[in-house]
Amino acid sequence: MSIYYPSDCTISNANYLANCCPTKEGARIRHLFLQKTTYAFVDIEDATEWETAIAAGNILIIPNVRGSSDGGNWTTTEGYGDTAEETESFEETITFNDKNFLNNVANYNTLARGSGYYLGFVTATRGYVSSNAATFKPKRPISSDAKQSVTGEIEGKFVQSEMPIPFTYPQAIFDCFRIITP
């Protein structure tokens, strides 16, 4: 009699890239983008592809925001056998302020009721995008300080199987722009 084990469930490790002098990445979420869940990039680092996707309405740019990420959290459940717990999913919450909020309240209301966009955000040189649709909770807090401006405070949240992989984004895409149709 022989015993057959179909898989040992061993996960292979990716090669760790050691760098004694890594380049520092500037923090703060500086810009956001919403990617329709029906659209997939061929090369997310290609500026021409971004321009085409924006013109086609597949990417919505929200430039010049001020935001942060909670860094994400791994959801776990009780494990089986000798494993104490198992990782189920990754959940990340992005909070950002949009100074153009008052001109876009209708758009934010639509986002709050829909689920058709992946959430993308960028730091100094790196971009990140969810692989599952995000949910949005916009609000408009008003300070009692008369010297402050009214801006929107939006929370975007997504849950997926793993953390988003950073990519180098074409920075000129997030410069203030207008789409000109012929």
Secondary structure, 3 states (H helix, E strand, C coil): CCCCCCCCCCCCCCCCCCCCCCCCCCCCECEEEEEECCCCCCCCCCHHHHHHHHHCCCEEEECCEEEEECCCEEEEEECCCCCCEEEEEEEEEEEEEECCHHHHHHHHHHHHHCCCEEEEEECCCEEEECCCCCEEEEECCCCCCCCCCCCEEEEEEEEECCCCCCEECCHHHHCCCCCCCC
